[in-house]
Amino acid sequence: APVAAMASVKRRSRVSQRQRWDQLNHAAELGDVARTKEIFWEMQSWLPESEQRLAYNTVLKACANAADLVAAEEWYEVLLAKGLVPNKETYGKLSEAAAKAGHAEKAQKWFWEREKR
C-alpha cells in the first residue's frame, strides 16, 4: 500500500507541475507580467535546472505580450545573473518586446543578437 500511495502522490505532483506550466504560459500569453512572475517564483522550488531557461523565456514572453521592454530587459539581466545562456527564443522575445513597445532600434539590436545564435 505505501508504494501505491507514493505513486499516487508522484502522479498528482506531475499533474500539478504540468498545470503550473500551463498557468505560467497562459499568463504569459495574456501579457500579465506580474502573474507570470508570481507563478515563476512558485515553480522555483521544484523546477529542475534543465527547465530554467524555458521558464525565464516564458516570463520574457509575458513582457513581450505586454509591450514592456523595460521589464523584458530587466528580466534578461536576471537570467544572465542566474548563469543561464540565452538562446534564439530569449533574443526573439526581447526583440518582440522592443518592437511592440515602439523601439525599432532596440528591436533590431535584439534581432541581430538572435541571428548570431
Secondary structure, DSSP 8 states (H G I E B T S, - for coil): -HHHHHHHHHHHHHHHHHHHHHHHHHHHHHT-HHHHHHHHHHHTTT--GGGHHHHHHHHHHHHHHTT-HHHHHHHHHHHHHTT----HHHHHHHHHHHHHTT-HHHHHHHHHHHHH-
